[in-house]
């Protein structure tokens, strides 16, 4: 296999949706509600938040879609760049936060007996 993930995979959208139609309907309802244009949060900011989440979840299709939507909503190159680094900092911060948990779990595990 030369490609693990490919734009050709989009050909399977109907296959996936038809195989789990109720779940797909619920997902698309949530997606459309979250991405609505009439919310209190302006669409540009919704899209920048979506870009940040897509970057941290590493969903290539989401990154592509939300970058396009953000640009259409008026986002600038600089806003996208800042979003990238905000997402990166928060992703790294998550590791530090989980590191605190790791330290506590280490202490709770006790000192290994040799």
C-alpha positions in Angstrom: 0.0 0.0 0.0 1.6 3.3 -1.1 -0.8 5.6 0.7 -2.4 5.0 4.1 -4.8 7.9 3.9 -5.9 9.4 0.5 -8.5 11.8 -0.9 -9.7 8.8 -2.8 -11.1 7.5 0.5 -14.0 10.1 0.1 -15.5 7.6 -2.3 -16.5 5.6 0.8 -18.7 8.3 2.4 -21.9 6.8 1.3 -20.8 3.3 2.2 -20.0 4.4 5.8 -23.1 6.5 6.2 -25.4 3.7 4.8 -23.8 1.1 7.1 -24.7 3.1 10.2 -27.4 5.5 9.1 -28.8 6.4 12.6 -25.3 7.1 14.0 -24.4 9.1 10.9 -27.6 11.2 11.1 -26.8 12.0 14.7 -23.2 12.9 13.9 -24.2 15.1 11.0 -26.8 16.8 13.1 -24.2 17.6 15.8 -21.7 18.7 13.1 -24.2 21.0 11.4 -25.3 22.5 14.7 -21.8 23.2 15.8 -20.9 24.7 12.5 -24.0 26.9 12.1 -23.6 30.4 10.9 -26.3 31.9 13.2 -24.6 31.2 16.5 -23.3 33.8 19.0 -19.7 32.9 18.1 -18.9 34.4 14.6 -18.3 31.8 11.9 -14.6 32.9 11.4 -13.9 32.1 15.1 -15.8 28.8 14.9 -13.7 27.8 12.0 -10.4 28.8 13.7 -11.5 26.7 16.7 -12.3 23.9 14.3 -8.8 24.2 12.7 -7.2 24.1 16.1 -9.1 20.9 17.1 -8.5 19.3 13.7 -4.8 20.0 14.1 -4.7 18.3 17.6 -6.8 15.4 16.5 -4.7 15.1 13.3 -7.7 14.7 11.0 -6.4 15.5 7.5 -9.9 15.8 6.0 -11.0 18.1 8.9 -7.9 20.3 8.5 -8.5 20.6 4.8 -12.2 21.4 5.2 -11.9 23.9 8.1 -8.9 25.8 6.5 -11.0 26.3 3.4 -14.0 27.4 5.5 -11.9 29.7 7.7 -10.5 31.4 4.6 -14.0 31.8 3.2 -15.0 33.3 6.5 -12.2 35.9 6.3 -9.4 34.3 8.3 -5.9 35.5 7.4 -2.7 33.6 7.0 -1.5 35.2 10.2 -4.7 34.0 12.1 -4.2 30.5 10.7 -0.5 30.6 11.8 -1.3 31.8 15.3 -4.0 29.1 15.5 -1.4 26.4 14.6 0.9 27.5 17.5 -2.0 27.9 20.0 -3.1 24.3 19.2 0.5 23.1 19.4 1.0 24.8 22.8 -2.2 23.3 24.2 -1.3 19.9 22.8 2.1 20.1 24.5 0.4 21.4 27.7 -1.8 18.3 27.7 1.3 16.2 28.0 2.5 18.2 30.9 -0.9 17.9 32.6 -0.8 14.2 32.1 2.8 14.2 33.4 1.4 15.5 36.7 -0.9 12.5 36.8 2.0 10.2 35.9 4.0 11.6 38.9 1.0 11.0 41.3 0.5 7.5 39.9 4.2 6.8 40.4 4.0 7.9 44.0 0.9 5.8 44.6 2.6 2.8 43.0 5.2 2.9 45.8 8.9 2.3 45.6 9.8 -0.8 43.7 11.3 -3.6 45.8 14.6 -5.0 44.5 
